[in-house]
Amino acid sequence: QMRYLKDNSFNVIKLKDLAVSQNLKKTVVITFDDGYEDNYSEAFPVLKKYGFPATVFITTSLIGGKNTARKGTEMPILPVADIKEMLASGLIDFGSHCHRHVKLASLNSEQIKDEFLVSQKILSDIPGTSSDILAYPYGNFDERVLNIAKNFFKIIVTVRKGKEKLPDLFNLKRNSIDSETGFW
């Protein structure tokens, strides 16, 4: 997939550069949710090979720990040392996936604010991270969550599918690529 982007002259940019991009034709932003260790061991070498930037949204309470993924699989989460190495490359940005991996719409307003504030604090303690960009855990949000999030973040991505022509930086669509996604 990365070779295809390179061979076909796609413009791969950082998420934070989307706000200032004038032409989005053939432009791609690469993101990863959860901050799994395989972002370092598997994806990072490929991104470096092609010189492609990406953004990793990490759940701050799980940094250096484990998360139970789909089908009950225990998945290690990036430790701070790997985060710092990825940041030092200049290719990888890290953003908030909240502090705990919870469905935000099920929380009260104060709990939502706390999720944002705690994750931003932890990220700000790791120099080079972007504490002003967010991916909702599980893609879960409603109008109330969005209105609160706008007070904390400059860019917010969803799991709604589609392409962006005039991007709404508080409601960006993304197309999921996972093990069940075919090449085309």
Secondary structure, DSSP 4 states (H G I P E B T S, - for coil): -HHHHHHTT-EEE-GGGGGG-S--TTEEE-EEEETBTHIIIIIHHHHHHHT--EEEEE-GGGTTSEEE-GGG-EEEBPPHHHHHHHHHTTSEEEEE--SS---GGGS-HHHHHHHHHHHHHHHHTSTT--TTEEE-GGG---HHHHHHHTTT-SEEE-S--S--SS--TTSB------TT----
